[in-house]
């Protein structure tokens, strides 16, 4: 079954991890192409600055401080999109965490935090997004790391994965 997506300039796009890196670049590019953008990350200040910059440039953005490892926070992202723009057309699960250090030196607490964000963040985002995307169509995009495929010294936790 083929899905036809709206042109980007007619979309509401949610981007998690929008305060830096790929999420920041994705959010800026979507806004530059006239998408309405919902910016989500833990860094409230960075998100507010980004939303202000996008809105000042004539775009349309709303910031939502959220921790994707918490389902209630992820639901707040969706609620903000619906309240501000009335729908969600594309959801980008981009938030991620990296830990540098020898595997045996990384605390269990830090390891669990990485798993909560990198695994449960995608699960939470996907489950929340799908409830909206199923009704009106749209795209769910899960961004992964090249570290899942390549060896990087001092990033042993990111290398752990299931076989395809």
C-alpha positions in Angstrom: 0.0 0.0 0.0 1.5 3.3 -1.1 1.1 6.3 1.1 1.1 9.8 -0.5 2.5 12.5 1.8 1.5 16.1 1.7 4.2 18.5 0.4 6.4 19.6 3.3 5.0 23.2 3.2 1.6 21.8 4.1 2.9 19.5 7.0 3.0 19.7 10.7 6.3 18.0 11.7 7.3 16.9 15.2 11.0 16.6 15.8 12.4 15.1 19.0 15.9 15.9 20.0 15.5 19.2 18.2 17.9 21.2 20.4 21.1 20.0 18.7 22.6 17.9 15.9 20.5 16.1 13.4 17.3 17.1 15.1 18.2 20.8 15.1 19.2 20.6 11.4 16.0 18.7 10.6 13.8 21.2 12.4 15.5 24.2 10.8 15.2 22.8 7.3 11.6 21.8 7.7 10.8 25.3 8.9 12.8 26.9 6.1 10.6 24.8 3.7 7.5 26.2 5.4 6.5 23.2 7.5 4.9 24.0 10.9 7.3 22.5 13.4 6.9 21.1 16.9 10.3 21.2 18.6 10.9 18.7 21.4 13.9 18.1 23.7 14.9 18.3 27.3 16.6 21.7 26.9 13.8 24.3 27.3 16.0 27.3 26.8 17.5 26.0 23.5 14.1 25.1 22.2 12.6 28.5 23.1 15.4 30.2 21.3 15.0 28.0 18.2 11.2 28.5 18.2 11.7 32.3 18.5 14.2 32.3 15.7 11.9 30.3 13.4 8.9 32.4 14.2 10.8 35.7 13.8 11.9 34.5 10.3 8.2 34.0 9.3 8.0 30.3 10.1 5.7 28.6 12.6 7.1 26.7 15.5 6.2 25.6 19.1 8.6 24.3 21.7 7.9 21.5 24.1 10.4 20.6 26.8 10.1 16.8 27.2 12.0 13.7 28.1 11.2 11.0 25.5 11.8 8.3 28.0 8.6 9.3 29.7 5.4 8.4 27.9 3.5 11.3 29.5 6.0 13.8 28.3 5.8 12.4 24.8 2.0 12.6 24.9 2.4 16.3 25.9 4.4 16.8 22.6 1.5 15.4 20.6 -1.0 17.4 22.6 0.9 20.6 21.9 1.0 19.8 18.1 -2.8 19.2 18.1 -3.5 22.2 20.2 -1.3 24.5 18.1 -1.7 23.1 14.6 -4.6 20.7 14.7 -2.8 17.6 13.5 0.5 15.7 13.0 1.7 14.8 9.5 5.3 13.6 10.2 6.9 12.5 13.5 10.7 12.3 13.7 12.1 10.2 16.5 15.5 11.6 16.7 16.3 12.1 20.4 19.3 10.1 21.4 22.1 9.8 24.0 25.7 8.8 23.6 28.1 7.8 26.4 31.8 8.0 26.0 33.8 5.7 28.3 35.0 2.2 28.7 32.1 -0.2 29.1 33.2 -1.4 32.5 33.6 2.2 33.7 30.1 3.4 32.8 27.7 3.4 35.7 24.6 1.2 35.6 22.5 4.4 36.1 24.1 6.0 33.0 23.6 2.8 31.0 20.0 2.6 31.9 19.5 6.3 31.0 21.0 5.6 27.6 18.6 2.7 27.1 15.6 4.6 28.3 16.2 7.4 25.8 17.5 5.5 22.8 15.1 2.5 23.1 12.0 3.6 25.1 12.2 7.1 23.5 11.6 5.6 20.1 8.9 3.2 21.4 7.1 6.0 23.2 7.3 8.4 20.2 6.2 5.7 17.8 3.2 4.6 19.9 2.0 8.1 20.5 2.6 9.2 16.9 0.9 6.2 15.4 -2.4 6.9 17.1 -2.5 10.3 15.2 -0.8 9.2 11.9 -3.2 6.2 11.5 -6.2 8.5 11.3 -4.9 11.0 8.7 -1.9 9.3 7.2 1.6 10.6 7.5 5.2 9.5 8.1 7.0 8.1 11.1 10.7 8.5 10.9 13.1 6.8 13.3 16.6 8.1 13.2 19.4 5.8 14.1 23.1 6.2 14.6 25.9 5.0 12.3 27.5 3.8 15.5 25.1 0.9 15.3 27.0 -0.3 12.3 30.6 1.0 12.9 33.0 0.5 15.8 33.8 3.7 17.7 36.3 3.5 20.5 34.8 4.3 24.0 31.2 3.9 22.8 30.6 0.2 23.6 27.0 0.6 24.7 25.9 2.0 21.3 27.4 -1.1 19.5 25.1 -3.5 21.3 22.3 -4.4 18.9 20.2 -7.3 17.7 21.1 -9.3 14.6 19.1 -8.7 11.5 
